[in-house]
Amino acid sequence: MSKTGLAHGRMAYSYRDDSSVPAFDDTAPIIVFDGTCVFCSAWARFVLHHDRECRFRMLTAQSLLGTALYRHYGLDERDYETNLVITDGQIAMKSEAALAVLEKLGMPWALAGVLRIIPKRMRDWVYGHVARNRYRIAGRKAECMVPTAEQRSRFIG
C-alpha cells in the first residue's frame, strides 16, 4: 500500500461505492478463496484452526460477493489465481495476502513475516507458479468447501 492510502490503485473501501458489489459486513478481516480448490480450501481450514481469536471470516470466490470483489479489483472472476484479504477496507493479494494472514495468526506463524526480505516480485512469482498449478498439485472439488457447523459463523456470503 502506498502512503496515499491506495492499494492496487484503489482507495480503502472503494468496493462500497461499486454498485455491482453487494453490501457486506467488513468490520473484520475477510479471506476470499477458491472454494473448489483442494489446496485453497486446506488453507482456509488451516486459518480457521489456528485463528484462535476468530479474527478472520471466510468467503468463497465462487459466491456472488466473492465474484463481485474479484471483478471490482480487475481480476478474472472465473480463475482465482490469488486469495484476497480485505482488512480495514484495504486489499492484499498473492504473497502479501498470505503473509498478512500468517502474521495475524500470531506465533509461530507470524515468523513468516521474515519472508518480506525476499523482494515482492520474487515472492509473487513463486505464489503465481503455485496458484497456476494448484489443481494439478492438490486437485479440484466439484463443489465449494462446506464449512462445519462450528465454522459456519465464520463464513459470509
Secondary structure, 3 states (H helix, E strand, C coil): CCCCCCECCECCCHHHHCCCCCCCCCCCCEEEECCCEHHHHHHHHHHHHHCCCCCCEEEECCCHHHHHHHHHCCCCCCCCCCCEEEECCEEEEHHHHHHHHHHHCCCCHHHHHHHHHCCHHHHHHHHHHHHHCHHHHHCECCCCCCCCCCCHHHECC
